[in-house]
Amino acid sequence: MIIQTIHSTPTFHGFSTFHSPLSFSSSSFLANRFLSLVPHPSRKPILKLNSTSNDDQDYYLLDAEESIGDGFSFSGGKYSDEPSPSDEWFKQGKMVKAYSGSGSDEKAKDPIFGLAMGADSQASSDFFRWFCVEAGSADNPSVILIHGFPSQAYSYRKVLPILSKDYHAIAFDWLGFGFSDKPQPKYGFDYTLDEYVSSLESLIDELAVTKVSLVVQGYFAPVVVKYANSNQEKIKNLILLNPPLTAQHAKLPPTLSIFSNFLLGEIFSQDPLRASDKALTSCGPYQMKEEDAMVYRRPYLTSGSSGFALNALSRTMKKDLKRYVEDMQRILKDESWKVKTTIFWGQRDRWFSYNGVENFCKDSNHTLIEVPKAGHHVQEDCGEEIGQLIYKTIRRRDYK
């Protein structure tokens, strides 16, 4: 085992208070306001928040039109009519179709009111749409960047341009996150870890025809390792960023486990501040710029489907993460594992203890690279530095 310590400087930014057309507390905008059904001339069922304003922006739309948003929406979730960082990020990507859902023709309904959900919550009639951002020539070797839970492809925005010099770098949003499809649970995709393994295989088959290098962060690492174990001939390199390596890591922290709770989970998973801001900033030194926070919040502002997906996956993680972590430990230590594997570890991770990480890497003979100033989401804390480390790690192994 090789241990390297990388001294890098984290990115610290002032975080400003979230403002939207609706004012709500960060603890829960649903729990602290009185909701009542009211008639509406457009026939669409809506909820009116108990507010002093009579403005249309105080209507909480259910089953809204696609142009507005779907599921639960705040006038499409826009802060204003001006171009947003989220819009600019979306323009950089494209939709890739992969993995066929197992849904029926029945329209998905929200679990709280039983109302028909909008288009984004419905199972695809053929294949699900995955939002992907590419950088670099498609003629170069492919590196696929896989975000953690809960996050988005946007977390690799500083890594993509660094890899693009000599690689075809691709970052994507998992189903249920970012701009990818978010089918309502029980209507074509149930957000099980086994489904994520199968859907990942389908997506990679669409994205790359030759061997690829995979980079994955956090709680989705066991899913990727399980996929890679059955497809070792397709994988050149595997880089794990703060993966759950020990038994202690197999339990969700309170910040995430709250989303799996009965009733309270349904409420908090619809809260943009809890689902994005708090989930990203409570696990390390990272503090978001407001422009970045707007990108992460956008899915939860435009549709209730993001919250329902978060709730469903949190319950799955609570149930099956331990088994998947144990499987990953076994796979990475097995003599049949032939994929070149490197583990990057942000040592200021507030969710995963460093205890046992060094011993695991030593026992499994995998390279460990320590990043002292980074937390759980290492690509957010030290984006450029992690980009350079990924580049050097893959480049070095390409020439061995």
N, C-alpha and C positions, 0 to 999 in steps of 0.2 A: 504493500500500500504506500502511496506517495501522498504526503500532506503538504499543501502549500497554503501559506497565509497571504492574503491579498489585502493591502492597506488601501482603502478607498475612502472617498468622502461622500456621504449621503447627501441627497438633495433635500434641503429644508425650504419650505415655502410657507408664507402666511396663509392661513385658512380663513376664509371669510364666511360669514353666516349665509345660509341658503335662503334665497328669496324666490318666490314663485307667485303666480296670480292668486294662489290660495295660501293663507298663512296657517301653518300647522306646527305643532311641537315636534321635536326630534324623537320623542318617546313613542308617539303613535298618533297620527292624525285621525285615525278611525276611532281609537278608544276614547279620545278626549272630546269628541264632538257628537252632538245629537244628530242622527240621521233619520230622515222621514221621507216616505214616498210622496211625490207630488205629481200632478198631471202635467203633461207637456204637449203643446200643439203639434209637434212633429211625430207623435205617437211613440217615440222611443222612451222606454222607461228610464227615469233618472232619479237621482237622489239629490236633495237640497241640503247643503250643510247649514247648520244653525249659525248664521253669520249676520253681521250688521249691514252687509252690502247686498243690493238686489241685482248686482251685475251678473251677466251670464257666466262669467268666470267662476261664480260660486256654485255652479251646478256640477255635480259629480256624475259623469255620464256612464251609463251601462249600455253595452251593445251599441257603441257609437259607430259611425261610419268610418271606413278605412282612412279617409282624408282627415279625420279628426283623431283617430286612435281607436283602439278597440278594448273590450273588457272594461276595466276601470280606467278612466282617462280624465286628465285635467286639460281640456281644450287642446288635445293633442300633445300635451306635456311641454309646450314651448314656453320659454321664458319671455320671448318677444318674437316679432316677425323678422328680426335681424338674423343674418347667418350665424349659426352656432358652431362651436368646435365639434359637436357631434355630427352635424351635417357635413363638415369638411372631412372628417374621418370616414364617413360613409362613402363619400365620393372617391376615396382612394381604393375601395374594395370592390368586390363582385360577389355574386351569388353562385355557389356551386351546388348542384343537386346530387345527393347521395343518401343512401339508405331508405328503403321503403318502409313506411309505417304499417302497423298491423290494425289500423282503425276500421270501423264500420262506416256506413253511410250516415249514421246518426250524428246530428249536429252537437258539438260540445256545449255544455252548459256550465256556468259557474257554480261551484259547490255551495255558495252561501245563499243566493237568491233563486237559483235554478233558471236563470235567464240565458238565452242563447248568446254565446260569445262571438266576438268578431273574427275576422279572417285569420289573424295571427294566432289565434288559439285553436284553430281547426287543424285536424290531421291532413297532411297532403294527400292528394288523390294518386300521386305517383311516388315521387321522392321528396325528402325534406330538403329545404334550402339552408345552406351553411354560408355565413358571411366570411369571406376570406380576403386578406390583404397580402399582396405579393410585392416583393422588391428584388431587383436583380434579374439577370437574363435566365430565361427558362432553359437555356442550353447548359447552364452550370449545374453542379450537384445540388440537390434539394435539401434544405433544412426546414423542418416543420416545427413551429413554435406553438406550444400548447399551454394555454393559461390554466390557472388553478381555480379553486372553489372558495368563494364566489368572485369571479373577476371577468375580464374580457380580453379579446385579442389586443385591445388598445394598450394593455400593460406592456406590450413589446414594441411600442412605437419608437423607442430610442435604440432598440436592438436591431430592428429591420434594416435601417440604412447602413449600419456597420457591416452586416453580413452580406449586403447586396453587392459588394465589390467583387467577390469571387464565388458567391453562392446564389442560388434561387431560394430566397427566404420566404416562407409562407406562414402567416399567423391566422388562426381562425377562431370564431366564436363557437363554443359547444352549443348543441341544441339546448334551448332554455335560457341562453345568455346572449347579451349584446344584440346584434341585428339578425342572428340566426332564428330559424323557426322555433316557436315555443308552444307546441301542441298541448292542449289541456290534458292533464293526467287522466288515464283511463280511456282516452280517445285516440289511440294510435301510438303513444309513447308514454311509458310509465316511469321514466327516469330511474330505472334500475341500473346498477353498475354493469351488469351483464349486457344490457342494451347499449350502454356507452362503449363497451368493448367492441361489439358487433358493428355499431355505427361508425366507430373510428376506422375500422378495417375498410368499410365501404368508402369512406371519405378519402383515405390515403390511396386507395386504388384509383380514385378519380384524379387526385392531385399529382401523383408521381408514378412514372412507369419504371423507373430504375430504383436502385437502393437509395435510401434516405437516411439522414441523421435526424433524430428526434430530441427535442428539448421540452421538458414538461415540469411545471411548477406545482408544489403543494399536494393537495388531496387527490388530484387526478393522476398522480404518479402510479399508484397501484393498478389503475385501469390501463394505463399505457404499457406498463411492464407485462401485464397479462396478455395484452395484444402482441407485444414484441416477442414474448416467449413462444407464441404459435407462428410467428412470422420472422424468425431470426435471419432467414436468408435475404429479407428485404431491408434489414437495418444495418447501417454502417456504424453509427455511433449513437449512444444514448446518454443524455445529460439530464440529471435530476436536480432540480432546484428546491432545496428544503423539502424533501419528500418525507412522509411519515414512516420512519424506519424502525421504530421501536414500539413495544406494547403501549408505552405511555402516549405515543402519538396517535393511537387508534381511537381516541375519544375526542369528539368535537368539543372545542372550548365553548364557554357559555355564550359568547358573542354569536356563534353559529347554531348551537343546539337550541337556542330560543326559537328558531324558525321551525323546528320540528314539533313544538309543543301543540297540544290540542287547543284549538280555538285561538289562543294567543299567538301561535305560529302563523295562522292565517292572517291575523291582523298585522303583526310586525313584518311579515314578508312583503307586505304592500307599502311599507314605509321606505321611501328612497334613501333617507339618511341612515337608517339601520342597515338596509340591504347593500348599500354601496359605501358611503363615507365611513361609517363605523367599522364595517367589516374589513376595509382596507387599511385603516389608520390605527386600529387597536392592536395590531399584531407586530408592530415594529416602529421604527423612528419616522416613517414616512408621513408627511403632511402634504395634502393636495393643494394645488392651485385651484382656484375656482373654475377655471376653464377646463381642467381635467375632471373635476368633480361633476361638471355638467354632462360630460360624456358617459360617465358611469351611472349617473342617475337617470339618464334619458329613458332606458327601457322600462323602468319602474314608473315613470311619469306618463308614458304613452300607452301603457297597456297593463291590465291586471294579470296578463298571462305570464309576465316575468316573475311576479310574486308567487303565483301558483306553482310555477316550475321550481322556484327556490324552496318553497315549502315541501314539495314532493321529494326533491333530491336530498334535502336535509333529513327527512325521515328515512330515506334509503341509506344515507351515510351512517345515521345513528344505528341502524339495524345491521348493515353489512360491512362497514368499514373495517372492523376488527378482522374479519375473515379475509378480506382483500389484502390487508397489511401483512397478515401471516403468510398468505400465498406469495406476496412480493418478497418477503424475507427468504422464503424457501427457494424461489426462482433465482434470486441474485446470488445465492450461496451455492447453488447446484453446479456440479462440474459440467453439466450439459449446456450451461449458459455461456455462449460464445460472443455475445455482443460487447464491444468495448464500452465500458460504462464509467462515467465520471459523476461525482456528487459535489455540487456547490452548496456551501452551507453559510447562510447569513446568521452570524452569531448573536444578533440582537432580536432573534425571533422570540416573541412573547407567547406564542402558542406551542411551539415545539422546543422541548429542552434539548440541550446539546449532549446531555448524559447518554452514553451508549452509542452515539453516532460514530465516534472515532473507532471504537471496538468493532462495530458492525463492518465498517469499511476495511479494517485490518483483517477480520475473519473472512470476508468475501473477496479480498484482494482487489478492491476498487479504489481508484484515485479519489482522494478527498481534497477539495480546495476550499479553504476557509475565507469568508469575507466578513471581517470583524464589524464593519459599520452598517451592514445590511440587516434587515429584519426578515420576516416570513416571505413577503413579496419582494424578493431581492431585485427583480427587474424594475420595480418602482423606486426602491431606495437608491439604487446605484445603476441606473439603466445603461449608461455609456460604458461603465467599467465591466458590467456583466456581458455586454455585447462584445467587448474586446476579448474577454476570457473565453466566451463561447467560440469566437472566431479562431483564437489561437489554439484552443483545445482540438477543434475539428481539423484545423489546418495541419497541426503537428501530426495527427494520426493519419491524415491523408498521405503523408510523405514517409510513413514508416513501412 
